[in-house]
């Protein structure tokens, strides 16, 4: 899907938030979408996204892949190897990082990610003790502009979407979602798939009222945090 933005809005959008703009697999960098200009034939593995603006509700249709549909390319990765997402910029330090995958059995062109087949392979929420600190997964992205995740070693080979999601919680009870998707082909001899109890639909992997989504990190009475959605499947 192709998006365009009025030029007058571009400077304000570029100055805020962020999105995944490339991927590193086995030492090779795969460019992603840079945003803010039409690219009808962009030769990338990433599904194009419209801008750096946040998605504000867990049920928004854009939650699947930030409005992106099929990309022209895909990248091969062996099960058990790491994929690193790279952000050109990121401005928020409070909130979790969640990494999801989705099988595309019939090919990428027809894979819309709308069924209950999403599973998490990685996540990091609060790793410190204070919710109003910078000790969050997104705080690491803020410092490094990267996030590396392992593809489950036992995962069945095939075509998959990989979805990196940053959930910004810096504004009390006003969550901001930032997801992007890329197309990867997993290789190997694995036979495993994620169990049914760890599968989710996106949009709506969790209700907006979930305490991992609707949260006031400045509430001194809160001492712990659980990422929304199912647990991670490691294979």
C-alpha positions in Angstrom: 0.0 0.0 0.0 1.3 3.5 -0.9 1.0 6.4 1.4 1.7 10.1 1.0 2.0 13.1 3.3 1.6 16.8 2.7 5.0 18.3 2.5 4.1 20.9 5.1 3.6 18.1 7.7 6.9 16.3 7.0 9.3 18.3 9.2 7.1 17.9 12.3 6.7 14.1 11.7 10.3 13.5 11.1 11.2 15.2 14.3 9.2 12.9 16.5 8.9 9.2 17.5 10.5 6.7 15.2 10.3 3.5 13.2 12.4 0.5 12.1 14.3 1.5 9.0 16.6 -1.5 8.3 17.3 -5.0 9.4 20.6 -7.0 9.9 20.7 -10.7 9.3 23.9 -12.7 9.4 26.0 -9.6 8.8 23.9 -8.4 5.8 21.9 -5.1 6.1 18.5 -5.1 4.4 17.2 -1.5 3.9 13.7 -0.8 5.1 11.3 2.0 4.3 12.5 5.5 5.1 9.0 7.0 5.1 7.4 10.3 4.0 7.7 9.9 0.3 6.0 7.6 -2.2 8.1 4.6 -3.2 5.9 2.5 -5.5 8.8 0.1 -6.4 10.9 0.3 -3.3 13.0 -2.9 -3.3 12.8 -3.7 0.4 11.8 -6.5 2.7 9.8 -4.2 4.9 6.1 -3.4 4.5 5.9 0.3 4.0 4.5 2.5 6.8 3.1 6.0 6.4 4.8 8.1 9.1 6.3 8.2 12.6 2.9 9.0 14.2 1.7 6.6 16.9 -1.3 4.2 16.8 -3.4 5.0 19.9 -5.6 2.0 20.4 -4.9 -1.7 20.4 -7.9 -2.4 18.1 -6.8 0.0 15.3 -6.6 -1.8 12.0 -3.1 -0.3 11.5 -1.8 -2.3 14.5 -1.1 -5.3 12.3 1.8 -3.8 10.3 1.3 0.0 10.6 -0.8 0.1 7.5 1.8 -1.8 5.4 0.9 -4.6 2.9 3.1 -6.9 0.9 6.7 -5.9 0.2 8.5 -6.9 -3.1 11.4 -8.7 -1.3 12.1 -11.1 1.6 15.2 -12.2 3.4 16.4 -15.7 4.3 17.3 -16.4 7.9 18.2 -19.8 9.5 16.2 -20.9 12.5 18.3 -20.2 15.6 20.0 -17.1 14.1 19.4 -13.5 15.2 17.7 -10.7 13.4 18.4 -7.1 14.4 16.0 -4.3 13.8 17.5 -0.8 13.4 15.8 2.5 14.1 16.9 5.7 12.5 15.6 7.5 15.5 13.6 6.8 18.7 12.6 9.3 21.3 10.9 7.4 24.2 12.4 5.5 27.1 9.5 4.0 29.0 7.7 0.9 27.6 8.2 -2.6 26.3 9.7 -4.0 23.2 7.8 -7.0 21.7 8.8 -9.0 18.7 6.2 -11.2 16.9 6.0 -13.6 14.0 3.2 -14.8 11.7 3.3 -17.7 9.2 2.4 -16.8 5.6 1.6 -20.3 4.3 0.2 -19.1 0.9 2.9 -16.5 0.2 3.5 -12.9 1.2 1.3 -11.3 -1.4 -1.9 -12.7 0.2 -0.6 -12.6 3.8 -2.5 -9.9 5.6 -1.7 -11.0 9.2 -5.4 -10.9 10.2 -5.8 -14.4 11.6 -5.1 -15.6 15.1 -1.6 -16.9 14.3 0.7 -14.2 15.7 3.2 -15.5 18.4 5.9 -13.6 20.3 9.5 -14.6 20.1 11.0 -11.9 22.3 10.0 -9.1 24.6 11.4 -6.9 27.3 9.3 -4.7 29.6 10.6 -3.2 32.8 13.9 -4.7 34.0 14.4 -2.4 36.9 12.2 -1.6 39.9 10.8 1.8 39.1 8.2 2.2 36.4 9.0 5.9 36.0 12.7 5.1 35.3 14.4 4.5 31.9 14.9 0.8 32.8 12.7 -0.5 29.9 13.1 -2.3 26.7 12.4 0.9 24.8 15.1 2.6 26.9 17.6 0.2 25.4 16.3 1.1 21.9 16.6 4.8 22.7 20.3 4.3 23.6 21.4 1.8 20.9 18.7 2.2 18.1 18.8 -1.6 17.7 17.1 -4.7 19.0 18.3 -8.2 18.3 16.1 -11.3 18.6 16.7 -15.0 18.0 14.5 -16.9 15.6 13.4 -20.1 17.6 15.8 -22.9 16.6 13.0 -25.5 16.3 10.7 -23.3 14.2 9.2 -24.9 11.1 10.8 -23.5 7.9 8.6 -21.2 5.8 7.6 -17.6 5.0 6.9 -15.4 8.0 6.2 -11.8 8.9 8.3 -10.5 11.7 6.8 -7.6 13.6 8.7 -5.3 15.9 6.5 -3.3 18.3 7.5 -0.5 20.6 4.8 0.4 23.1 5.5 3.9 24.5 4.1 4.5 28.0 5.6 7.9 28.8 2.2 9.6 28.9 0.0 8.4 31.8 -2.9 6.2 30.5 -2.1 7.3 26.9 -0.3 4.4 25.3 1.4 4.8 21.9 2.0 1.8 19.6 4.7 1.7 17.0 4.7 -1.5 14.9 6.5 -2.4 11.7 6.7 -5.7 9.7 9.2 -7.3 7.4 9.1 -10.5 5.3 11.5 -13.3 6.1 12.0 -16.9 4.9 13.1 -19.2 7.7 15.3 -22.1 6.7 16.3 -25.2 8.6 15.0 -28.6 9.6 12.7 -27.6 12.5 9.2 -28.9 12.8 7.8 -26.9 15.6 5.0 -24.3 15.6 3.8 -22.1 18.5 1.1 -23.7 20.6 -2.5 -22.5 20.4 -2.4 -20.9 23.9 0.4 -18.6 22.8 -1.3 -17.4 19.6 -2.9 -14.0 19.3 -4.8 -11.8 16.8 -3.5 -8.4 15.8 -5.2 -6.0 16.1 -6.6 -6.7 19.6 -3.9 -9.0 21.0 -5.0 -7.4 24.3 -7.8 -5.0 25.3 -7.1 -1.3 25.6 -7.8 -1.7 29.3 -5.1 -4.3 29.8 -2.8 -3.1 32.7 0.2 -3.5 30.5 -1.3 -1.0 28.0 -3.4 1.5 30.1 -0.9 2.3 32.8 0.3 5.4 34.7 4.0 4.8 35.2 4.1 7.8 37.6 1.7 6.1 40.1 4.0 5.3 43.0 1.7 2.5 44.1 2.8 0.4 41.0 5.8 -1.8 41.6 5.7 -4.3 38.7 4.8 -4.5 35.0 3.7 -7.4 32.7 3.9 -7.0 29.0 0.4 -7.3 27.3 -0.5 -10.3 25.2 0.7 -13.9 25.3 4.0 -15.1 26.7 7.1 -15.6 24.5 7.5 -18.8 22.6 11.1 -19.8 22.4 10.6 -23.1 20.5 
